[in-house]
Amino acid sequence: MTTATTPAIDLRSDTVTRPTPAMRDAIARAEVGDDQFGEDPSINRLQERAAELLGKEAALWVPTGTMANQVALRTLTRPGDDVITSRGAHAVWFETGAGAANAGVQFTEIGENGVFSVAEFLDACKPRDHLILPPTTVVMIENPHNRAGGIVFPQDEAAAICAAAHERGVTASLDGARLWNAAVASGRSAAELAAPFDLVSVCFSKGLGAPGGSLLAGSAEMIRRARRYRRMAGGAMRQAGFLAAACLHALDHHIDRLAEDHANARLLATELAASDRVRLDLATVQTNIVCFAVTDDAPDAATIVARARQRGVLLFALGPRLLRLVTHLDVDTAQCQRAARILREVIETPSAP
Ligand SMILES: *Cc1c(COP(=O)(O)O)cnc(C)c1O
């Protein structure tokens, strides 16, 4: 049994990682300057490198993925516009209503399990210049999809949706907070995944293990406009190169290893799915996230979280009977095996009457 002195196995999110010693070294050695003057060499290097990796003309540093999504919406919409996205999208569920508050947009959520088809998009797409309908001006795809359990959006469908959108004068935006995971899982490059989209956001603070940092990438013209909205959101920074150095280090050292996180997520999922009190479709476990439901004869999610915590395993309740585990570079295979064993015991022990 885990004792109180063993560090917890923290599977709440891949945002909980601490910089490795080598990353701290890179941070300490970072060349910095005033990024609002465009004079931070580390930020400039990161923006150029990421733009190239994402196959776009330009990229813009932003402190968080939420701000990247918000700046993208400001850049691509006008107040009153309609944004079509997947059901359960981060921009709708996890940004405290920012899309409505900052860009003044409304969202139409479509599809199932984090994905949707070109037919579903066309069904929901509203024309411009209609007397009463709100004009659809953006389609936003989340890849991989967080709330749907790290599922990778089928690339052929994404390309067809973006093509249909462009034909109708609708822009396409990619919430790629974990795009690096989607690339490793699908065997496609990040540039290929980003190619059909006008703007793409990526995070360095998730699976890549940096202490912070996101980027928005797109055409030089769009990024020039986005820079103003970053300033409006209060996200223009000064010597941000300390963070950029961590992100550059992550690009060099933490992408290929994402395959280990995916294998650990599969291990956790396989063990949990073997319990008759767990509802988990293994086909949805494609990256580093495992979402699962528990049956009515298991304790509820809050009880499972509390009991697991006492035994040194941290996880997240997404709903009354819905839970989430996320693997990352601060948990190894042995810890995931132990966590799976402990979770099985917690889930299969009936609640006290
Ligand atoms: C985490 C996440 C974000 C936002 O990132 P923050 O840096 O936490 O603001 C955006 N989109 C998705 C899909 C995410 O998982």
Ligand as a Chemical Component Dictionary entry (heavy atoms), coordinates in Angstrom:
data_LIG
# 
_chem_comp.id                   LIG 
_chem_comp.type                 NON-POLYMER 
_chem_comp.pdbx_formal_charge   0 
_chem_comp.three_letter_code    LIG 
# 
loop_
_chem_comp_atom.comp_id 
_chem_comp_atom.atom_id 
_chem_comp_atom.alt_atom_id 
_chem_comp_atom.type_symbol 
_chem_comp_atom.charge 
_chem_comp_atom.model_Cartn_x 
_chem_comp_atom.model_Cartn_y 
_chem_comp_atom.model_Cartn_z 
_chem_comp_atom.pdbx_ordinal 
LIG C1 C1 C 0 -5.474 23.015 -22.221 1  
LIG C2 C2 C 0 -6.222 23.336 -23.450 2  
LIG C3 C3 C 0 -6.366 24.661 -23.881 3  
LIG C4 C4 C 0 -5.961 25.875 -23.080 4  
LIG O1 O1 O 0 -4.738 25.872 -22.538 5  
LIG P1 P1 P 0 -4.324 26.769 -21.255 6  
LIG O2 O2 O 0 -2.898 26.963 -21.506 7  
LIG O3 O3 O 0 -4.658 25.940 -20.065 8  
LIG O4 O4 O 0 -5.091 28.041 -21.293 9  
LIG C5 C5 C 0 -7.026 24.868 -25.084 10 
LIG N1 N1 N 0 -7.518 23.851 -25.800 11 
LIG C6 C6 C 0 -7.410 22.574 -25.411 12 
LIG C7 C7 C 0 -7.968 21.485 -26.267 13 
LIG C8 C8 C 0 -6.767 22.263 -24.209 14 
LIG O5 O5 O 0 -6.679 20.991 -23.821 15 
# 
loop_
_chem_comp_bond.comp_id 
_chem_comp_bond.atom_id_1 
_chem_comp_bond.atom_id_2 
_chem_comp_bond.value_order 
_chem_comp_bond.pdbx_ordinal 
LIG C1 C2 SING 1  
LIG C2 C3 SING 2  
LIG C2 C8 DOUB 3  
LIG C3 C4 SING 4  
LIG C3 C5 DOUB 5  
LIG C4 O1 SING 6  
LIG O1 P1 SING 7  
LIG P1 O2 DOUB 8  
LIG P1 O3 SING 9  
LIG P1 O4 SING 10 
LIG C5 N1 SING 11 
LIG N1 C6 DOUB 12 
LIG C6 C7 SING 13 
LIG C6 C8 SING 14 
LIG C8 O5 SING 15 
# 
